[in-house]
């Protein structure tokens, strides 16, 4: 094992990276409320793992979506557990994200020199809410259907561009297969990709600028 480690150490300088991580100073005012961002990240990783597992069984069609979710819950091995963890960790992620935003705001985390950290954090919060909206529609049950119909119908009140926006979101004038396809693509590909990009911007800035002051 030592030879394997030495091989990687020679090429990647693993020890230097480990020393940099473990030697980072943590201010004395840091408490459990400063862990909310990390908890949100943990929930996101759980979402990715459980969501990926469900893609093996879920069928994104209006005729099979609901029955495929039923299959996951009743027939697939540990499907009920995976979907339950996915559902409740999603709720936990939204709650932790909201609390994290409040904590950062109250401690002045949006002030100079952390403006860009705040902006990327707000974008990540919007993406988190978007995960909830798009994921809610995927079981294709009554609650999901009407939730999507109401949410996508909101832009209709905007003059001139309202109806085109509604059709862009739904894929047609009504909620149907095109809507499900759009929301599934957003939920499983577009939003995770955007989230990963903004996380790669957000975390290095936190590490560079340090943790904001106490309450």
KERO-138550 format. One record per residue (C-alpha): residue in one letter; chain; x, y, z; residue number from 1. Coordinates in steps of 0.5 Angstrom, whole numbers, plus 500, padded with zeros to 3 digits. Example, Ala and Ser with C-alpha at 12.3 -4.5 7.8 and 13.67 -1.06 7.14 Angstrom:
% KERO-138550
rec r=A; c=A; u=525; v=491; w=516; k=1
rec r=S; c=A; u=527; v=498; w=514; k=2
//
This chain:
% KERO-138550
rec r=X; c=A; u=500; v=500; w=500; k=1
rec r=X; c=A; u=506; v=505; w=502; k=2
rec r=X; c=A; u=508; v=504; w=494; k=3
rec r=X; c=A; u=501; v=506; w=492; k=4
rec r=X; c=A; u=501; v=512; w=496; k=5
rec r=X; c=A; u=508; v=514; w=494; k=6
rec r=X; c=A; u=506; v=513; w=487; k=7
rec r=X; c=A; u=500; v=518; w=488; k=8
rec r=X; c=A; u=504; v=523; w=492; k=9
rec r=X; c=A; u=509; v=524; w=487; k=10
rec r=X; c=A; u=505; v=526; w=482; k=11
rec r=X; c=A; u=499; v=529; w=486; k=12
rec r=X; c=A; u=502; v=532; w=492; k=13
rec r=X; c=A; u=497; v=529; w=496; k=14
rec r=X; c=A; u=500; v=531; w=503; k=15
rec r=X; c=A; u=500; v=538; w=501; k=16
rec r=X; c=A; u=493; v=538; w=499; k=17
rec r=X; c=A; u=491; v=534; w=506; k=18
rec r=X; c=A; u=496; v=539; w=510; k=19
rec r=X; c=A; u=492; v=545; w=507; k=20
rec r=X; c=A; u=485; v=543; w=508; k=21
rec r=X; c=A; u=487; v=541; w=516; k=22
rec r=X; c=A; u=491; v=547; w=517; k=23
rec r=X; c=A; u=485; v=552; w=515; k=24
rec r=X; c=A; u=483; v=556; w=521; k=25
rec r=X; c=A; u=476; v=556; w=524; k=26
rec r=X; c=A; u=474; v=562; w=528; k=27
rec r=X; c=A; u=472; v=561; w=535; k=28
rec r=X; c=A; u=465; v=564; w=534; k=29
rec r=X; c=A; u=463; v=559; w=529; k=30
rec r=X; c=A; u=457; v=554; w=532; k=31
rec r=X; c=A; u=452; v=549; w=529; k=32
rec r=X; c=A; u=449; v=555; w=525; k=33
rec r=X; c=A; u=455; v=555; w=521; k=34
rec r=X; c=A; u=454; v=548; w=519; k=35
rec r=X; c=A; u=447; v=549; w=515; k=36
rec r=X; c=A; u=451; v=550; w=509; k=37
rec r=X; c=A; u=455; v=543; w=509; k=38
rec r=X; c=A; u=448; v=540; w=511; k=39
rec r=X; c=A; u=445; v=543; w=505; k=40
rec r=X; c=A; u=451; v=540; w=501; k=41
rec r=X; c=A; u=450; v=533; w=504; k=42
rec r=X; c=A; u=442; v=533; w=503; k=43
rec r=X; c=A; u=444; v=535; w=495; k=44
rec r=X; c=A; u=449; v=529; w=495; k=45
rec r=X; c=A; u=444; v=524; w=498; k=46
rec r=X; c=A; u=439; v=527; w=493; k=47
rec r=X; c=A; u=444; v=525; w=487; k=48
rec r=X; c=A; u=445; v=518; w=490; k=49
rec r=X; c=A; u=438; v=516; w=491; k=50
rec r=X; c=A; u=435; v=520; w=485; k=51
rec r=X; c=A; u=440; v=516; w=480; k=52
rec r=X; c=A; u=438; v=510; w=483; k=53
rec r=X; c=A; u=431; v=511; w=482; k=54
rec r=X; c=A; u=432; v=513; w=474; k=55
rec r=X; c=A; u=433; v=505; w=473; k=56
rec r=X; c=A; u=426; v=504; w=474; k=57
rec r=X; c=A; u=422; v=511; w=473; k=58
rec r=X; c=A; u=419; v=512; w=466; k=59
rec r=X; c=A; u=418; v=519; w=464; k=60
rec r=X; c=A; u=411; v=518; w=460; k=61
rec r=X; c=A; u=404; v=521; w=462; k=62
rec r=X; c=A; u=402; v=514; w=462; k=63
rec r=X; c=A; u=407; v=510; w=466; k=64
rec r=X; c=A; u=410; v=515; w=470; k=65
rec r=X; c=A; u=405; v=514; w=476; k=66
rec r=X; c=A; u=405; v=506; w=475; k=67
rec r=X; c=A; u=413; v=506; w=475; k=68
rec r=X; c=A; u=413; v=510; w=482; k=69
rec r=X; c=A; u=408; v=505; w=485; k=70
rec r=X; c=A; u=413; v=500; w=482; k=71
rec r=X; c=A; u=419; v=503; w=486; k=72
rec r=X; c=A; u=415; v=503; w=492; k=73
rec r=X; c=A; u=412; v=496; w=492; k=74
rec r=X; c=A; u=416; v=492; w=488; k=75
rec r=X; c=A; u=423; v=494; w=487; k=76
rec r=X; c=A; u=428; v=492; w=492; k=77
rec r=X; c=A; u=429; v=497; w=497; k=78
rec r=X; c=A; u=425; v=502; w=493; k=79
rec r=X; c=A; u=421; v=505; w=498; k=80
rec r=X; c=A; u=427; v=506; w=502; k=81
rec r=X; c=A; u=430; v=510; w=497; k=82
rec r=X; c=A; u=424; v=514; w=495; k=83
rec r=X; c=A; u=423; v=516; w=502; k=84
rec r=X; c=A; u=430; v=518; w=503; k=85
rec r=X; c=A; u=430; v=522; w=497; k=86
rec r=X; c=A; u=423; v=525; w=499; k=87
rec r=X; c=A; u=425; v=527; w=506; k=88
rec r=X; c=A; u=432; v=529; w=504; k=89
rec r=X; c=A; u=429; v=534; w=499; k=90
rec r=X; c=A; u=425; v=537; w=504; k=91
rec r=X; c=A; u=431; v=538; w=509; k=92
rec r=X; c=A; u=435; v=541; w=504; k=93
rec r=X; c=A; u=430; v=546; w=502; k=94
rec r=X; c=A; u=429; v=548; w=510; k=95
rec r=X; c=A; u=437; v=548; w=511; k=96
rec r=X; c=A; u=438; v=552; w=505; k=97
rec r=X; c=A; u=433; v=557; w=508; k=98
rec r=X; c=A; u=436; v=557; w=515; k=99
rec r=X; c=A; u=443; v=558; w=512; k=100
rec r=X; c=A; u=441; v=564; w=507; k=101
rec r=X; c=A; u=438; v=567; w=514; k=102
rec r=X; c=A; u=444; v=566; w=518; k=103
rec r=X; c=A; u=449; v=569; w=512; k=104
rec r=X; c=A; u=444; v=575; w=512; k=105
rec r=X; c=A; u=444; v=576; w=519; k=106
rec r=X; c=A; u=452; v=575; w=520; k=107
rec r=X; c=A; u=453; v=580; w=514; k=108
rec r=X; c=A; u=456; v=575; w=509; k=109
rec r=X; c=A; u=453; v=579; w=503; k=110
rec r=X; c=A; u=458; v=585; w=505; k=111
rec r=X; c=A; u=465; v=586; w=502; k=112
rec r=X; c=A; u=469; v=582; w=500; k=113
rec r=X; c=A; u=463; v=577; w=500; k=114
rec r=X; c=A; u=459; v=580; w=495; k=115
rec r=X; c=A; u=460; v=574; w=489; k=116
rec r=X; c=A; u=459; v=569; w=495; k=117
rec r=X; c=A; u=452; v=571; w=497; k=118
rec r=X; c=A; u=450; v=572; w=489; k=119
rec r=X; c=A; u=452; v=565; w=488; k=120
rec r=X; c=A; u=449; v=563; w=494; k=121
rec r=X; c=A; u=442; v=566; w=492; k=122
rec r=X; c=A; u=443; v=563; w=485; k=123
rec r=X; c=A; u=444; v=556; w=489; k=124
rec r=X; c=A; u=438; v=557; w=493; k=125
rec r=X; c=A; u=433; v=559; w=487; k=126
rec r=X; c=A; u=436; v=552; w=484; k=127
rec r=X; c=A; u=434; v=548; w=490; k=128
rec r=X; c=A; u=427; v=551; w=490; k=129
rec r=X; c=A; u=427; v=549; w=482; k=130
rec r=X; c=A; u=429; v=542; w=484; k=131
rec r=X; c=A; u=423; v=542; w=488; k=132
rec r=X; c=A; u=418; v=545; w=483; k=133
rec r=X; c=A; u=420; v=540; w=478; k=134
rec r=X; c=A; u=421; v=534; w=482; k=135
rec r=X; c=A; u=414; v=535; w=485; k=136
rec r=X; c=A; u=411; v=534; w=478; k=137
rec r=X; c=A; u=415; v=527; w=476; k=138
rec r=X; c=A; u=410; v=522; w=480; k=139
rec r=X; c=A; u=404; v=525; w=475; k=140
rec r=X; c=A; u=399; v=524; w=481; k=141
rec r=X; c=A; u=394; v=529; w=482; k=142
rec r=X; c=A; u=398; v=534; w=487; k=143
rec r=X; c=A; u=404; v=534; w=482; k=144
rec r=X; c=A; u=399; v=535; w=476; k=145
rec r=X; c=A; u=395; v=541; w=479; k=146
rec r=X; c=A; u=402; v=544; w=482; k=147
rec r=X; c=A; u=405; v=544; w=475; k=148
rec r=X; c=A; u=399; v=547; w=472; k=149
rec r=X; c=A; u=399; v=553; w=477; k=150
rec r=X; c=A; u=406; v=554; w=477; k=151
rec r=X; c=A; u=407; v=554; w=470; k=152
rec r=X; c=A; u=400; v=558; w=469; k=153
rec r=X; c=A; u=403; v=564; w=473; k=154
rec r=X; c=A; u=407; v=568; w=467; k=155
rec r=X; c=A; u=400; v=568; w=464; k=156
rec r=X; c=A; u=398; v=574; w=467; k=157
rec r=X; c=A; u=404; v=578; w=464; k=158
rec r=X; c=A; u=402; v=582; w=458; k=159
rec r=X; c=A; u=404; v=580; w=451; k=160
rec r=X; c=A; u=409; v=575; w=453; k=161
rec r=X; c=A; u=405; v=571; w=458; k=162
rec r=X; c=A; u=402; v=566; w=454; k=163
rec r=X; c=A; u=408; v=565; w=450; k=164
rec r=X; c=A; u=412; v=564; w=456; k=165
rec r=X; c=A; u=407; v=559; w=459; k=166
rec r=X; c=A; u=407; v=555; w=452; k=167
rec r=X; c=A; u=415; v=555; w=453; k=168
rec r=X; c=A; u=414; v=552; w=460; k=169
rec r=X; c=A; u=409; v=547; w=458; k=170
rec r=X; c=A; u=411; v=545; w=451; k=171
rec r=X; c=A; u=404; v=546; w=449; k=172
rec r=X; c=A; u=398; v=550; w=451; k=173
rec r=X; c=A; u=396; v=545; w=456; k=174
rec r=X; c=A; u=400; v=540; w=461; k=175
rec r=X; c=A; u=402; v=534; w=458; k=176
rec r=X; c=A; u=407; v=529; w=455; k=177
rec r=X; c=A; u=412; v=535; w=453; k=178
rec r=X; c=A; u=411; v=538; w=460; k=179
rec r=X; c=A; u=413; v=532; w=463; k=180
rec r=X; c=A; u=419; v=531; w=459; k=181
rec r=X; c=A; u=421; v=538; w=460; k=182
rec r=X; c=A; u=421; v=538; w=467; k=183
rec r=X; c=A; u=424; v=531; w=468; k=184
rec r=X; c=A; u=430; v=534; w=463; k=185
rec r=X; c=A; u=431; v=540; w=468; k=186
rec r=X; c=A; u=430; v=536; w=474; k=187
rec r=X; c=A; u=435; v=530; w=472; k=188
rec r=X; c=A; u=440; v=534; w=468; k=189
rec r=X; c=A; u=440; v=541; w=467; k=190
rec r=X; c=A; u=439; v=543; w=474; k=191
rec r=X; c=A; u=444; v=538; w=477; k=192
rec r=X; c=A; u=449; v=541; w=472; k=193
rec r=X; c=A; u=448; v=548; w=474; k=194
rec r=X; c=A; u=448; v=547; w=481; k=195
rec r=X; c=A; u=455; v=543; w=480; k=196
rec r=X; c=A; u=458; v=549; w=477; k=197
rec r=X; c=A; u=455; v=554; w=482; k=198
rec r=X; c=A; u=458; v=550; w=487; k=199
rec r=X; c=A; u=465; v=550; w=484; k=200
rec r=X; c=A; u=464; v=557; w=484; k=201
rec r=X; c=A; u=461; v=558; w=491; k=202
rec r=X; c=A; u=466; v=554; w=496; k=203
rec r=X; c=A; u=473; v=556; w=493; k=204
rec r=X; c=A; u=470; v=563; w=495; k=205
rec r=X; c=A; u=468; v=561; w=502; k=206
rec r=X; c=A; u=475; v=558; w=503; k=207
rec r=X; c=A; u=479; v=564; w=500; k=208
rec r=X; c=A; u=475; v=569; w=504; k=209
rec r=X; c=A; u=474; v=565; w=510; k=210
rec r=X; c=A; u=467; v=565; w=515; k=211
rec r=X; c=A; u=463; v=571; w=516; k=212
rec r=X; c=A; u=463; v=574; w=523; k=213
rec r=X; c=A; u=459; v=572; w=529; k=214
rec r=X; c=A; u=451; v=575; w=530; k=215
//
